[in-house]
Amino acid sequence: MEKAIRVLVANRPRLMRETILATFADQPDIEIVGEVSDDSEIMECVRRTLPNFVVIALDQPGSRPSVCDELLREHPEVRVIAVAPAQNYIVYYWASLDIHSSDIEASEDGMLNAVRSKLVAREIN
């Protein structure tokens, strides 16, 4: 059996967090390792759960959330999906020598495709 993709959901507001959790709930290759409602809890939860992905809130599209920078500096192996529900906009961040981003389809399929991308699958296994 393939290793599960570990996801921490740290998105506000609660309704959006529940929608994201529901998106991942029926996916056999995805394991929800934690859920946080306050940005100040994200770093500690990442240290404790070691996720492959963290889903966060994106308050201002076009502006990378500060928690993203801190998270990718300390845990460059983690991927971040930032969701701006009011603008129907999602960004995927990752780090190499720099922090990168790519707009993805603002849908359940968009998030699932990003989590299952071949790049990620090679690094998890």
C-alpha positions as a Python dict, from the first residue, in 0.01 Angstrom:
ca = {
    (1, 'M'): (0, 0, 0),
    (2, 'E'): (126, 347, -85),
    (3, 'K'): (213, 587, 190),
    (4, 'A'): (-72, 826, 276),
    (5, 'I'): (-39, 1192, 191),
    (6, 'R'): (-47, 1369, 529),
    (7, 'V'): (-250, 1692, 540),
    (8, 'L'): (-290, 1951, 815),
    (9, 'V'): (-594, 2177, 767),
    (10, 'A'): (-541, 2519, 923),
    (11, 'N'): (-794, 2729, 739),
    (12, 'R'): (-1031, 2999, 854),
    (13, 'P'): (-1327, 3045, 867),
    (14, 'R'): (-1470, 2730, 1021),
    (15, 'L'): (-1713, 2669, 734),
    (16, 'M'): (-1429, 2675, 481),
    (17, 'R'): (-1221, 2444, 703),
    (18, 'E'): (-1511, 2198, 719),
    (19, 'T'): (-1553, 2212, 340),
    (20, 'I'): (-1184, 2137, 292),
    (21, 'L'): (-1199, 1851, 543),
    (22, 'A'): (-1500, 1708, 359),
    (23, 'T'): (-1308, 1729, 30),
    (24, 'F'): (-1027, 1513, 169),
    (25, 'A'): (-1241, 1283, 388),
    (26, 'D'): (-1327, 1024, 123),
    (27, 'Q'): (-981, 1010, -33),
    (28, 'P'): (-811, 679, 60),
    (29, 'D'): (-461, 812, -11),
    (30, 'I'): (-500, 1125, 205),
    (31, 'E'): (-475, 1129, 585),
    (32, 'I'): (-585, 1435, 785),
    (33, 'V'): (-321, 1460, 1060),
    (34, 'G'): (-460, 1769, 1229),
    (35, 'E'): (-692, 2065, 1223),
    (36, 'V'): (-626, 2409, 1370),
    (37, 'S'): (-845, 2719, 1374),
    (38, 'D'): (-586, 2975, 1485),
    (39, 'D'): (-281, 3070, 1275),
    (40, 'S'): (-71, 3090, 1592),
    (41, 'E'): (-110, 2712, 1635),
    (42, 'I'): (11, 2616, 1287),
    (43, 'M'): (386, 2592, 1353),
    (44, 'E'): (349, 2379, 1666),
    (45, 'C'): (102, 2148, 1495),
    (46, 'V'): (336, 2107, 1196),
    (47, 'R'): (624, 2015, 1430),
    (48, 'R'): (402, 1762, 1605),
    (49, 'T'): (227, 1603, 1303),
    (50, 'L'): (487, 1632, 1022),
    (51, 'P'): (238, 1680, 736),
    (52, 'N'): (321, 1676, 366),
    (53, 'F'): (70, 1957, 306),
    (54, 'V'): (-75, 2242, 512),
    (55, 'V'): (-393, 2412, 391),
    (56, 'I'): (-411, 2772, 515),
    (57, 'A'): (-630, 3080, 466),
    (58, 'L'): (-533, 3336, 204),
    (59, 'D'): (-666, 3672, 319),
    (60, 'Q'): (-525, 3879, 29),
    (61, 'P'): (-480, 3710, -309),
    (62, 'G'): (-151, 3817, -463),
    (63, 'S'): (12, 3856, -122),
    (64, 'R'): (182, 3550, 32),
    (65, 'P'): (66, 3490, 392),
    (66, 'S'): (344, 3552, 648),
    (67, 'V'): (284, 3212, 809),
    (68, 'C'): (374, 3061, 471),
    (69, 'D'): (723, 3216, 481),
    (70, 'E'): (786, 3103, 837),
    (71, 'L'): (654, 2755, 767),
    (72, 'L'): (860, 2701, 451),
    (73, 'R'): (1177, 2837, 614),
    (74, 'E'): (1150, 2589, 901),
    (75, 'H'): (998, 2302, 701),
    (76, 'P'): (1099, 2334, 334),
    (77, 'E'): (974, 1981, 267),
    (78, 'V'): (614, 2087, 338),
    (79, 'R'): (382, 2210, 64),
    (80, 'V'): (125, 2483, 134),
    (81, 'I'): (-215, 2532, -26),
    (82, 'A'): (-360, 2877, 50),
    (83, 'V'): (-734, 2920, -5),
    (84, 'A'): (-907, 3257, -50),
    (85, 'P'): (-1273, 3157, -40),
    (86, 'A'): (-1422, 3503, -92),
    (87, 'Q'): (-1229, 3542, -418),
    (88, 'N'): (-1260, 3178, -537),
    (89, 'Y'): (-879, 3162, -555),
    (90, 'I'): (-623, 2901, -444),
    (91, 'V'): (-242, 2918, -452),
    (92, 'Y'): (5, 2632, -409),
    (93, 'Y'): (340, 2724, -243),
    (94, 'W'): (657, 2518, -208),
    (95, 'A'): (1020, 2591, -136),
    (96, 'S'): (1340, 2495, -309),
    (97, 'L'): (1604, 2762, -302),
    (98, 'D'): (1314, 3009, -320),
    (99, 'I'): (946, 2993, -235),
    (100, 'H'): (741, 2915, -546),
    (101, 'S'): (372, 2937, -618),
    (102, 'S'): (134, 2825, -884),
    (103, 'D'): (-231, 2918, -923),
    (104, 'I'): (-449, 2611, -926),
    (105, 'E'): (-811, 2556, -1014),
    (106, 'A'): (-1027, 2688, -730),
    (107, 'S'): (-1214, 2365, -672),
    (108, 'E'): (-1202, 2037, -487),
    (109, 'D'): (-1042, 1879, -796),
    (110, 'G'): (-781, 2155, -807),
    (111, 'M'): (-672, 2083, -449),
    (112, 'L'): (-679, 1706, -497),
    (113, 'N'): (-473, 1730, -818),
    (114, 'A'): (-213, 1949, -644),
    (115, 'V'): (-186, 1705, -352),
    (116, 'R'): (-151, 1410, -588),
    (117, 'S'): (87, 1570, -837),
    (118, 'K'): (370, 1352, -965),
    (119, 'L'): (628, 1584, -810),
    (120, 'V'): (479, 1533, -466),
    (121, 'A'): (428, 1158, -510),
    (122, 'R'): (800, 1108, -585),
    (123, 'E'): (908, 1303, -278),
    (124, 'I'): (670, 1128, -35),
    (125, 'N'): (761, 769, -134),
}
